[in-house]
């Protein structure tokens, strides 16, 4: 409950969204706390706008790491279309922005697909403390 998706957009670096979880063992299933191979987040702008970058500040630590890759796609009104010319400049410390730049595109939503660097391992989860998508 303290890692709701909206927390990555609230401007407060103390909050954020995380895909980390821990499931206690049950009579039928073993305990599990490993990262999924892939997750995504999406920002709906509420209107069509032009975007050419996204800035993602990840939390890094024993449970959270940078993803192995991040892919961006924009909603064109009917489907998500991968952006072209994407380049990622990875942060070197926790809380610093990882910057994804790409050819300017118009759309009403931006989806980021995050691939875990350590799928199945606890340290493979990601936590976004801030997501910014400047645009016009």
C-alpha positions, -999 to 999 in steps of 0.1 A, spaced: 0 0 0 30 24 3 42 19 -32 12 29 -53 19 38 -89 9 75 -84 37 78 -58 62 79 -87 45 111 -100 39 130 -67 72 149 -67 82 134 -33 115 115 -35 106 97 -3 77 79 -21 77 57 -52 64 26 -69 80 -8 -66 74 -42 -81 91 -59 -51 70 -83 -32 73 -112 -8 48 -141 -6 49 -163 25 47 -200 20 13 -217 20 3 -253 24 5 -257 -14 31 -231 -25 66 -223 -14 76 -188 -3 86 -165 -31 102 -130 -34 119 -130 -67 116 -104 -93 94 -109 -124 113 -109 -157 95 -78 -169 71 -51 -157 57 -19 -172 45 15 -161 24 39 -181 17 76 -178 -15 89 -193 -12 126 -202 -49 132 -206 -44 147 -240 -21 143 -270 13 159 -266 48 157 -281 74 139 -261 111 131 -267 124 120 -233 116 104 -200 135 108 -168 133 79 -143 149 81 -109 154 46 -95 161 36 -59 191 13 -57 199 -11 -28 198 -47 -17 162 -52 -30 161 -28 -59 184 -25 -89 185 -8 -123 167 -27 -149 187 -45 -176 168 -25 -202 140 -1 -206 119 3 -237 95 32 -244 63 31 -265 37 58 -272 -1 54 -275 -12 66 -309 -49 64 -302 -52 27 -311 -21 9 -300 13 13 -283 40 21 -309 77 17 -300 96 50 -301 124 54 -326 160 66 -320 159 56 -283 191 61 -263 194 54 -225 218 73 -202 219 52 -170 221 68 -136 252 60 -116 237 64 -81 204 59 -63 179 87 -69 197 102 -99 177 102 -132 182 76 -159 174 95 -191 157 80 -221 158 102 -252 141 94 -285 128 110 -317 99 133 -309 66 116 -311 30 126 -305 7 105 -282 -15 106 -252 4 79 -231 39 67 -226 46 32 -215 80 21 -202 87 -17 -202 114 -26 -176 133 -58 -180 148 -71 -147 186 -74 -145 181 -103 -120 148 -121 -128 137 -145 -101 161 -130 -75 151 -106 -47 176 -80 -59 160 -79 -93 130 -57 -83 128 -21 -95 116 10 -76 108 43 -93 109 72 -69 102 98 -96 91 97 -132 91 128 -153 80 131 -190 87 167 -202 67 176 -233 44 200 -251 
